[in-house]
Amino acid sequence: MKLNWKKSSLVIAVAGALLLTVAAVAFSHGHRMQGPPRGGGFHGGPGPRDGLGPLRDLKLTDDQKAQIKKIADSFEEGNKALFDQMRALHSSEPDPTSGTFDEAAVRTAAESRAKIQVELEVSHAKMMSQIAGVLTAEQKAQLAAKRQQFERQGPPPPPPGSAPEP
C-alpha cells in the first residue's frame, strides 16, 4: 500500500490543531485535574501559574492582564454548560467492552460530543479574538512568531519501542 504523504500530513496537522485547540480551551478556562495523575508522572514544577500560558512572555501591563482575565472568566462562565454536557456525555457513554456493542449508541454519543466540541472551538476562537484586541501590534507579532515556532516543531516523535510504519 502506497502512503499519500500529503493526505497523511494534512490529517496529522488537523489532528494536532484540534488537540491544541482542546488543550487551549481547557487551559484558558482554568479547568484543572484534581488529584495526582494516573500512574504517577508529572506533579507540577517551577513556573508561574497565572493562567496566561503563551501570553506570559509578552510583557503585558497590569491593565492588559486584568482585561484578559475578565475576558477569560467571562468565556469560562459561558462555556460551563458545554463542559457539563461533555462530562455528562462521557459518563453516560456505552461501554464497548460490556459484551454487546451498540453502534448506533456509540455513533450518537460521538456526534453529540463533536457538536459540543465545535461550539467550544468557536467560543475559544472568539475569546482569542477579543484577547488579541487587548494586545499591542508588537505583542501580536511576538505571539504570531511563537505560534509559527510551535507549528514548525511538528508532532512529537513516536514513543520508544513502537514499530515504525512502512
Disulfide bonds with the S-S distance in Angstrom:
none
